[in-house]
């Protein structure tokens, strides 16, 4: 893997969506807890990477990624009901983690992991929304490049190890760059640039 093809970016940003003509701040990667990612590894949105590609430390940016290049349109078919008993731990329903509004990790029949938001808990079922929380939204990023350089082989390997589940999440914030879905970290959970911009 050529390091020339893989750049390390460290960025701070505010992420906005537009609701009723007003910008709504949904995520923040601060200079104290920035979003860090390596290009070419699939940990962030392609459109996010391409917007930052030619920028260097000190450059400021503002751009909008349309929903079809971000997390796609909201799909009503991704809201499903699951039997309550699959959320049992030692024979008891896990009410501490399974409640409306909470994000829970799930696995599909093929072993793919994903996050779902609990919509409603009834007597026999749990309704979950498998859409990404930012599905259907155009994403506006306003921020600054803190660092931009060729990634070292060690950094690339470390990111690959993290993505494969070895070791901890070194990312800044699953932020929308979207990579890692761990909590933490910034006190946020991983999400958009998903990456964790992280991701």
N, C-alpha and C positions, 0 to 999 in steps of 0.2 A: 504494500500500500504506500503510494508516494505521498510524502508529507506535503509536497508542493500543491497537491490537489486538496489537501485538508487544512483549512485555516481555523485557528482558534479565535473565537470572538467572545469578548466580555462586554455586555451592554447593559445600560440602565434604560428603562422605558416605562411609560404609562400606556396601558391598553384601554381603548374606549370602544364601546358600541354606541350606535345612535338609536335612541328611543324617542319617538314623537318629535323628531327634529332636534333633540338635545343630546349632547354627548354624555355618556354615562361611563364613569371609570370602573372597570371590572377587575383590573389586575395591575400590579405595580412591581417592577423589579428596580430596587433602589441602588444607589451607588455603594451603599454599605452591604447590600445583599443582591448583587447583580445576577443577571442571567448569563450563563456561560454555555457555549456549545461549540462543537467542531463540525464544520461543513462536510457534506458528502457522506454522512453516516446515517441520515434519515431520522435524526432525533428532533428535528424542527420542521415546520412547514416549508416545502420547497419555495413557495412564494416569499416567505419571510427571509430565507437564505439569499434568494436572488436579489432582493431589495438592498441587502447589506453588502453584497459581494465586493464591490469596489471601494467601500468606505474604509477609512483608517482612523486610528485613535484621535479623538477630539472632534470628529465629524458628528454633526447633529442630523437627525432624520425625522421625517414624518411621512407616512404612507398609509394607504388603506388597501387591505386585501379583501376582495369580494368573497362572499360566503362560499361560492362554488370552488374557490381555490383555497379556502380555509377548511371548515369542518362540514361543508355541504349543507344542503337544505334540511330543515327539520322533517323527520319522517314519522308520521303517526303510528306506522306499523312497528316502530321500535319501542313503543310503550306496551309492555306485556304484563300479564299476571302470572305469578309463579306460586306454586303451593307453599304454604307457610312452613311446612315441615322441613323444607330444604335449608331453612335458616335456623335450625335447631342445633344447639351445642349441648352434648351430653343429655339429649332427650328433652331439653327445654328451649323454647323460643328465645332467641337472642335479642331481647327488647332493648338492651343497652346500645346496640349498634343499628338495629333495624327499626328506624322511625322515619316519618315523613321529612324529607329535606336532606337526609343524610346520604352521602355517597359511599357505596359499598363495592368491593371488588367481586366480580363474578368470573366464571370460566364457562366457555361454550363447549359443545360436544367435541370439538376438535382440539380442546386444550388451550385455546386462545384466551388470554386474560383481558378483561375490560372493566371499566367502571360504570356503574349505573346509579341513578338517583332514585331513592325511594319516594314514590308519589303518595302511596296510601297503604295502610295496613288494615286488613279486614279480619273477620273471624277465621277465615280459611286460606286467604291469599295475601300476597304482597305484590302490589302493582309497582313496577319499576320502569324508569325511562332510560333506555340505552343510548339515546342521542347524546352526542357531546354537549356539554352545557352551553357551548357557543354555536351550536348548529343553527343555521339560518341567519347568522349575524355577519355583517361586514365588520372587519376588525381594523381599527385605526391605531397604529403604533406611533408614539411620539417619544423620541429618546436620543441617546448619545452613545457613540462607540467609546468604550473605555480602553479596550485593547483589541488589536487585530494583528495577527502574525501567523506564520506557518506553525502548525501543530507538530509537536515532537512525536516520535514513534511511541514513546511511553504514554503520552497523553491520549493518543489514538487507541492504544491497547487498553488503557484504563477505562475509556468510554465504552469500548466494545465489551469489556468485562462487566461493567455496570449494566449495560443493556441486556446482557445474557443472565443477569441475576447474581453475578459473582461480586461480592463486595458491596459497599454502601453506595448511596446515591450521592455523587459529588456535585450534582447540579444545583443550580441556583434556585430554580423554582418551577417546576413543571410548568412552568409557565407556559405560555403559549408558544414559545419557540417550540413545545410538546414533546417532550421526551419523557420524563420520568414521573411516575405517579406516586411518589412517596411524599409523606408529610414531613414537615420539619421543623425543614430547610427553611428558611424564611418564614416559617410560620405559615406558609401557604402550602397548598398541596400542588402537586405537579399538575400542569395543564396545557398551554397554548403555543408560544412562539416557536411544544410537545410536545410543547411540545411540548414545562419546563422550558417554553422557549427552551426549558431545560433540556414538562418534557417535561 
